[in-house]
Amino acid sequence: MTHSKQAAKRVRQNNRVRVRNRGVRSAIKTAIKHTLEADSPEKRAALLRDAMKKTDKAAKFGVLHKNQAARRKSRLMKALNKLAAAGAK
């Protein structure tokens, strides 16, 4: 139990923000997963743009740290390049 009205309000605000941030992080993970599972290069390119956009937007609004967003994007590109190289062989 909180000791003041101000603390109770902060708890309510933090819960709202936490739920919103969790949804954004989940959407990013889903977008990355769909990008990696795409079957055609054209579809993969479109999904990649969407995943990058969502990651950048999350970093912009503070849901993710900018370095974490960059790391996720880098790992996604590395995985896609690996898939492309495997498909070319």
N, C-alpha and C positions, 0 to 999 in steps of 0.2 A: 504494500500500500504506500502511496506517495504521501509526502509530508506537506505538500502545498498544491494549490490550484495550478500554479505555473508548472510544477513537475508533472502533474497529471496530464496537462495539455501537451507537454513535450513527449510523454509516453504515447499519447494518441497520434501525434504528428509523426513520430519515429516509426510507429507501426504502419501508418499509411505509406510512408516512403519506402519502408522495407518490402512491403507487398508489391509496390510498383516496380522497384528495382529487381526483385526476384523474377517478375514477369519479363522484364527486358532481357535479363541474363538468359532466361530460358529460351526466349525467341532467338537470341544470337546463337545459342547452341543448336537449336533446331535448324536454323538457316545454314549453319556450317555442315551439319549432318546431311541435309538435303543436297547441298552443293557437292559433297563427296560421293553421294549415291547417284547423282545424275548420270544418265546413260549416253547422251549425245553431247558433243563439245559446245554446240550452240546453247543448249539448255544449261549446261554447266557454267557458261560465261554469264548468262543472265542471272543465275542464282548466286554466282560469285559477286556480282555487282551489288545484289541485295544484301548479302552477308557483310560485305565491306561497309556498306552504307549504315547498316544497323550497328556494327561495331564502332564506327567513327562517331555516330550519334550518341551512343552510350558513353563514350569517352568524353564527348563534348559536355554532356549533362552531369558528369561525375558518377555515373553508375559504375563505370570501369575506370581504372587509372589509365592514363595515356600510354604508359609503357606496356601495360597488360594488353591493351587493345592492339598495339603494334605487334606484340609477341603472338597474339592469336592470329592476326592477319598473316604474319610471316609463316607460321606453322601451316596455315591453310594453303598458302601459295606453294610451300614446299611439298605438301601432300599432293596437290593438284599437278605439280610438275612431275612428281614421281609417277602418278597415274598416266600422265601424258606420255612419259618415256616408256612405260610398260606397254601402252597401247600402240606405240609406234613400232615396236619390235615385232 
